[in-house]
Amino acid sequence: MSDERPEPDRIPGHPHPRETGRLVGQAAAERAFLDAWRAGRLHHAWLLRGPRGVGKATLAYRIARALIASPVEPQAAGLFGAPAADPVPDTLDAPEGCPVLARIRAGAEPRLAVLRRGINDQGRPYTVIRIDEVRDLRRFLGLSAADGGWRAVIVDAADEMNVPAQNAILKLLEEPPARTAFLMVSHAPSALLPTIRSRCRTLDLAPLAPGDLAAALAGTGAPVAEAARAALAELAGGSVGAALRLIEGDGLDLCRRIVAALAGPAGVDRPAILALADAVSARGAEARYALALDLILTVTGRLARHAAGRPPDAEAARGEAALAARVATRPAQAVVWAEAAARI
């Protein structure tokens, strides 16, 4: 896989999910998959759902590796074309020197297809997964594994498919090829056709607890100061992906500036808001601008929670609690802040 082509499912500067050696905080989802495999109930399509950045794609690659690497037994076919007694590993961790893992990390595993947004003529990812990408997948599925082993298809993210692409993949799910597992990564399952959801078995992945989030970030090599961990955990919402974007975009400082702009001596500090706007709207600052908008919504939502009597566990920025004590103390104010978030 060429390093020159952008990968829409990678956070720049950090490992791709296929390169992540350890999945933190999602043992229940891994165990649910292995239990189904061990019981002979290995479904042909799995919907991995949960918030963005909690490890769904990492789990999909771990499942794909385990299936592809599993030994082929010459036994009678069982459910969905799988042998009646496929050897089942005790863990999704790869053994030392696993050749399938090496090929997946290199983007060179012939029995794995990844369906994601394509690249346009300008070298940029499309905004959706189009039917053209599904047609490429059909060609992959038209081939059969030489040894009769498992193949895997990872769709990342499934809710990025437009309607024609969803209808095209639905036909594949209705008549799945033998010994092929579809792993559908989904941040927003409601964006999928109900008929697609009904043909998938669900694996739910939860937001990471603060300790698991810190461990996962340590595995990426991202620098996190001890004093910043609580605020980062509050803003990231248990998502490693969100935490990495905050770190890359200096999100903690942006959040501090947003809170300060709302907490001027006479209310909203207009000069501070204008200075913030200038800081995030310069040419080439698109990612920082998008992060600022997300953080404005986050701060607004947190003020609504304060007013509703459900304050967060910790401040996301210095001065947030004092701001809430001024403008978010009554249930009626919760409605005001929630409506503000909807308008924004």
Salt bridges, closest charged atoms under 4 A:
GLU7 OE2 - ARG10 NH2 3.10
GLU7 OE1 - HIS16 NE2 3.95
GLU7 OE1 - ARG18 NH1 2.91
GLU7 OE1 - ARG116 NH1 3.16
ASP9 OD2 - HIS16 NE2 3.20
ASP9 OD1 - ARG116 NH1 2.70
GLU19 OE2 - ARG10 NH2 3.27
GLU30 OE2 - ARG62 NE 2.58
ASP35 OD1 - ARG38 NH1 3.31
ASP86 OD2 - ARG179 NH1 3.47
ASP93 OD1 - ARG62 NH2 2.47
GLU109 OE1 - ARG103 NE 2.76
ASP132 OD2 - ARG130 NH1 3.30
ASP132 OD1 - ARG135 NH1 2.87
GLU133 OE2 - ARG130 NH2 2.76
ASP136 OD1 - ARG139 NH2 2.09
ASP147 OD1 - ARG111 NH1 3.12
GLU160 OE1 - ARG117 NE 3.28
GLU174 OE2 - ARG199 NH2 3.55
ASP204 OD1 - ARG49 NE 2.30
GLU226 OE1 - ARG229 NH1 3.12
GLU234 OE1 - ARG302 NH1 2.83
GLU248 OE2 - HIS14 NE2 2.78
ASP253 OD1 - ARG256 NH2 2.72
GLU320 OE2 - ARG302 NE 2.63
